[in-house]
Amino acid sequence: MQLIWSSLFTIFACTWTLQHPNLPKQYRDLKPWSHAWWAATIHGVLESGKWMVVTVLAPEVIIAAATNDWQGGGGGGIV
């Protein structure tokens, strides 16, 4: 059982740190612990969780999304 839990933790840690999404909208005007602050925080965590699940189930989707972002940004640099 320990092997399963350590494997799941490793997959979770690797897929969570692998993500490099676009910069999120900055909420400088939000007061900490307000309703809007919580909504923005929960949205960010759920968005990261969604991409983490996609990374585990279909890693090629992440490659396609990164390629799409790179081409949309001009794609002028060497990767």
SVG drawing of the C-alpha trace seen along z (x, -y; Angstrom):
<svg xmlns="http://www.w3.org/2000/svg" viewBox="-18 -48 35 50">
<polyline fill="none" stroke="black" stroke-width="0.4" points="0.0,0.0 2.9,-2.3 4.2,-1.8 0.8,-2.9 0.6,-6.0 4.2,-7.1 3.6,-6.5 0.4,-8.6 2.2,-11.4 5.0,-11.4 2.6,-11.7 0.7,-14.5 3.9,-16.4 5.3,-16.1 2.2,-17.1 1.4,-20.0 4.9,-21.5 5.0,-20.8 2.4,-23.4 3.4,-26.8 0.1,-28.4 -0.2,-31.9 0.0,-34.5 -3.4,-34.9 -5.2,-38.1 -3.8,-40.2 -6.2,-41.0 -4.4,-43.9 -7.6,-45.6 -9.0,-42.5 -8.9,-42.6 -7.4,-39.4 -10.1,-36.9 -12.9,-38.7 -15.5,-36.8 -13.9,-38.0 -10.5,-37.0 -11.7,-33.5 -13.5,-33.2 -10.3,-34.1 -8.2,-31.7 -10.6,-28.8 -10.8,-29.4 -7.0,-29.3 -6.7,-26.0 -9.5,-24.4 -7.9,-25.5 -4.6,-24.0 -6.4,-20.8 -8.1,-20.6 -4.8,-20.8 -3.2,-18.3 -5.8,-15.7 -5.4,-16.4 -1.6,-16.0 -2.0,-12.6 -4.7,-11.3 -3.6,-12.8 -0.1,-14.4 -0.3,-15.2 -3.0,-17.8 -0.4,-19.7 2.1,-19.6 -0.6,-20.8 -1.6,-23.7 2.0,-24.7 2.6,-24.7 -0.5,-26.7 0.6,-29.3 4.1,-29.4 2.8,-30.0 0.3,-32.6 3.2,-34.5 5.1,-34.8 7.2,-31.6 10.3,-33.5 12.6,-32.1 14.5,-28.9 13.0,-26.4"/>
</svg>
